[in-house]
């Protein structure tokens, strides 16, 4: 019996060791680490060591690009590569191909940061390939799995890549106004993807975690929201700012109405849920502020694009991402859907980062301090996530140790023996 226990202990230890096959088994594993790690590093560079940011993509242009395409879009692609395997029954990217796509992402980050002129072009090609390959792999499994309701998702991912190329072209021209217009285009494209994902997962997660809770999936309002958001992108490309503002306002109102219909008070005792609700509210509010800005009605601090950019980017994407990084990772790794202190602390740190960053937008003697405090909270939030989850993400899916199953197995054997004796 002692020999058997030693063999089981060795097998369990081997199963829990870091494993490259497991690490490259699903898209969320390498790309969650990459995205969260880069969110930490890029903000640390931007706020505390901007002298290391190179040319030609520098200063605000580099910061905006890396947060939207290097972090937020990366996490979205990671989620879609993982979720599509569940939706269709086919894994779009794993093993060496997933490793190569992840390497393209790394090349893009290093090229934009250190590469100079030649590195910029290499990075741009690598990043476009990252989005194009991801979109193609998503489309392949959508078609193979006959997931018709998701056929639009690969096109949205490809749209992120195209918006990225347009942004990089504007950066090379040195046209700041055009740069910000194309950044807004990419951000709205990302917002469409975030709304699509969150509208599906928030009520689903909530009904699974809160017994007896029944929520509408808002499929019809979601379809209208998607169509209006895509229309807003088209109107923005056409330069019709006033009409774009109207479309953004409608999309934002729909978002807030959807959250109200999801009974937010019923999830107040579940941090893993209310963080997603908060993110969705911020996304809707950010779209309203974006509409206000596009209409030209803003005055003072509200006239700055930085207001809606940070409400959407930090309040919307940031809160949704920290919630999704924990919830989906725990679920796919076979872990209990429960937060420990470090995970909960990362939620509050992210909320503090959002509040401090928005406060820093209003000119005052404390603006610089508030900005640094916001960056510190952001870095700590991502650092806590990485500290807690990297050891799990590089290991195989968790299975309970044999010792946990032994009492139940022993009881079953005893019952069987008792029955046989009688």
Rosetta blueprint (number, residue, H / E / L):
1 X L
2 X H
3 X H
4 X H
5 X H
6 X H
7 X H
8 X H
9 X H
10 X H
11 X H
12 X H
13 X H
14 X H
15 X H
16 X L
17 X L
18 X E
19 X L
20 X H
21 X H
22 X H
23 X H
24 X L
25 X L
26 X L
27 X H
28 X H
29 X H
30 X H
31 X H
32 X H
33 X H
34 X H
35 X H
36 X H
37 X H
38 X H
39 X H
40 X H
41 X H
42 X H
43 X H
44 X H
45 X H
46 X H
47 X H
48 X H
49 X L
50 X H
51 X H
52 X H
53 X L
54 X L
55 X L
56 X L
57 X L
58 X L
59 X H
60 X H
61 X H
62 X H
63 X H
64 X H
65 X H
66 X H
67 X H
68 X H
69 X H
70 X H
71 X H
72 X H
73 X H
74 X H
75 X H
76 X H
77 X H
78 X H
79 X H
80 X H
81 X H
82 X H
83 X H
84 X H
85 X H
86 X H
87 X H
88 X H
89 X L
90 X L
91 X L
92 X L
93 X L
94 X L
95 X H
96 X H
97 X H
98 X H
99 X H
100 X H
101 X H
102 X H
103 X H
104 X H
105 X H
106 X H
107 X H
108 X H
109 X H
110 X H
111 X H
112 X H
113 X H
114 X H
115 X L
116 X H
117 X H
118 X H
119 X H
120 X H
121 X H
122 X H
123 X H
124 X H
125 X H
126 X H
127 X H
128 X H
129 X H
130 X H
131 X H
132 X H
133 X H
134 X H
135 X H
136 X H
137 X H
138 X H
139 X H
140 X H
141 X H
142 X H
143 X H
144 X H
145 X L
146 X L
147 X L
148 X H
149 X H
150 X H
151 X H
152 X H
153 X H
154 X H
155 X H
156 X H
157 X H
158 X H
159 X H
160 X H
161 X H
162 X H
163 X H
164 X H
165 X H
166 X H
167 X H
168 X H
169 X H
170 X H
171 X H
172 X H
173 X H
174 X L
175 X L
176 X H
177 X H
178 X H
179 X H
180 X H
181 X H
182 X H
183 X H
184 X H
185 X H
186 X H
187 X H
188 X H
189 X H
190 X H
191 X H
192 X H
193 X H
194 X H
195 X H
196 X H
197 X H
198 X H
199 X H
200 X H
201 X H
202 X H
203 X H
204 X H
205 X H
206 X H
207 X H
208 X H
209 X H
210 X L
211 X L
212 X L
213 X L
214 X L
215 X L
216 X L
217 X L
218 X L
219 X H
220 X H
221 X H
222 X H
223 X H
224 X H
225 X H
226 X H
227 X H
228 X H
229 X H
230 X H
231 X H
232 X H
233 X H
234 X H
235 X H
236 X H
237 X H
238 X L
239 X L
240 X L
241 X H
242 X H
243 X H
244 X H
245 X H
246 X H
247 X H
248 X H
249 X H
250 X H
251 X H
252 X H
253 X H
254 X H
255 X H
256 X H
257 X H
258 X H
259 X H
260 X H
261 X H
262 X L
263 X L
264 X H
265 X H
266 X H
267 X H
268 X L
269 X L
270 X L
271 X H
272 X H
273 X H
274 X H
275 X H
276 X H
277 X H
278 X H
279 X H
280 X H
281 X H
282 X H
283 X H
284 X H
285 X H
286 X H
287 X H
288 X H
289 X H
290 X H
291 X H
292 X H
293 X H
294 X H
295 X L
296 X L
297 X L
298 X L
299 X L
300 X H
301 X H
302 X H
303 X H
304 X L
305 X H
306 X H
307 X H
308 X H
309 X H
310 X H
311 X H
312 X H
313 X H
314 X H
315 X H
316 X H
317 X H
318 X H
319 X H
320 X H
321 X H
322 X H
323 X H
324 X H
325 X H
326 X H
327 X H
328 X H
329 X H
330 X H
331 X H
332 X H
333 X L
334 X L
335 X L
336 X L
337 X L
338 X L
339 X L
340 X L
341 X H
342 X H
343 X H
344 X H
345 X H
346 X H
347 X H
348 X H
349 X H
350 X H
351 X H
352 X H
353 X H
354 X H
355 X H
356 X H
357 X H
358 X H
359 X H
360 X H
361 X L
362 X L
363 X L
364 X L
365 X L
366 X L
367 X H
368 X H
369 X H
370 X H
371 X H
372 X H
373 X H
374 X H
375 X H
376 X H
377 X H
378 X H
379 X H
380 X H
381 X H
382 X H
383 X H
384 X H
385 X H
386 X H
387 X H
388 X H
389 X H
390 X H
391 X H
392 X H
393 X H
394 X L
395 X E
396 X L
397 X L
398 X L
399 X L
400 X L
401 X L
402 X H
403 X H
404 X H
405 X H
406 X H
407 X H
408 X H
409 X H
410 X H
411 X H
412 X H
413 X H
414 X H
415 X H
416 X H
417 X H
418 X H
419 X H
420 X H
421 X H
422 X L
